[in-house]
């Protein structure tokens, strides 16, 4: 004789049937961080004076380019030293992303540990991402001013 399920049993069966669906949705591989996410994460770490967190965003072998300076990141410590040497923090005011690249525009201000040499100025930087890490940071020419424009 076939007995009908009582409501409690039916609810348990429905939940058990849904578990694999929820597991597939929640447990799947997440996409690695893209260039805009990495730029924003780097900006947050810089603004928090967390050089180690900023350095963790760079791939070993990444290239850092600023006017008159090219650094190849051989260890996370290299990226931490470079980030720590920056006199300014930067709030992202615009981002333009395309593929593996994002160009972020930063409004500069003092860091907790140093005075900015161009507060109120703006700087643009290209971030290139691969496998969820920054492989290229390039400060772009142009912009900057304010500082003594007070």
N, C-alpha and C positions, 0 to 999 in steps of 0.2 A: 504494500500500500504506500502511495506517495503522500507525504505530508507537506503541506504548504510551509514556507518559511515564516517564522514570526518576524515582526518588524525589526527587532534587535539583530537577529541573524542576517537579515537582508542588508542592513546598514553595514555590518562587519564585512560581508561579502563585497559590497560595492567599494568600500575603502580598500580592501585587499586587491581588488581589480585595478584600482587607480594608482597604487603604490608604484608599479613599474613605470607608469607614465610620468608621475611626479619625479621619480628618480632620474629618468632620462632627461627631463627638462632641467632639473636642478644640478645634477651631477655631471653634465656634459662639460667638455673642454671649453673654457672661456677664451675669447679672442685675446691675443696679447694687446697690451696698451698701444694705441696709435700715437702719432706724433703730437696731436693736440693734447691728448691726455698726459703725455710725458712732459710737454711744455708747461702745462698747468701744475703738474706734480712738482716739477723742478722749481717753478716760481714759488709755490707754497713752502718748499723746503728752504729755499734761499731766504724768503721773507721771515721764516722762523729761525734763521741762523742754524739750521740743521744740515751741516755740510755732509755728514755721513749719509743721511737720507737722500740728499741731492746726488751724491756720488753713486749710490746704489742704482740710480736710473741710467747710468752710462754703461755701455758694453765695454769689455776689455778690447782694446784696439780702436776705440772711438777716437775721432779727431775733433779737437777744439780749436777754432780759429777766431782770433780777434785781430784788429789792426796791429801789425808788428809782432804777432804771437801765434805760433802753431804748436799745439801739444798733442801728443799721441798718448792716450790713456793706456798705460801698461798694467796698472793695478787700480782698484777702487780708491786707494790713497791719493793717486795722482789727481783724480777728479775732485776729491775732497779738498786737497790743497788749493786747486784752482778756484773752486767755489768759495773757499774761505778767503781768498785774496781779493774777491770782488768788493769794491767799496760801497756799492749801492744795492739796495733791494729793488725789486721791480714788480709792480702790479700789472697784470696783463689787461690791456684795454682793447685789444683786437687780435683776432687769430684768423688766418686764411690757410685752410688745409687743402691739400691735393695729393692723393696717393700716400706715399711714405713721408711726405714733407709737410711741415706747417711753418708758417712765418708768423711769429708772435711779436706784437708791439707792446713794449713795457713802458710804463710811467715810473720814473726813478724816484727813490726816496732813501732816507738814511736807513742803514741796517742797525740792529740793536748793538752791534759791536763796532761800528765804524760810521763816520760821517760820509755821506755821498758827495762826490765831487761835482755832480750836476743834478741836484735835486730839482724835480719838476721837468727835467729833460725826458726825452723819449729815445728809446733804442729798439731796433728791430733785430730779431735773430731767427735764423733758420734752424729748425730741428728736423733731423731725418731719423726715422725709426726703423728698426728691423728686429723682429722677434721680441717685441715689447721692451726694447732698450734704445737709448739714444746712441746712434753711431756717428752722428755729425751734429755739432753745434757751431754755427757760423754767425758771428755778429755781422750784420749787414751795414754797408756805408750809409751815411745820411743821418738826418734827425739830430738829436741830442739837445742843444742849447739849454734853456733856463740855467740857473745857478746864480749869476749875478743879475739876472733880469728881474730883480725885485725892486 
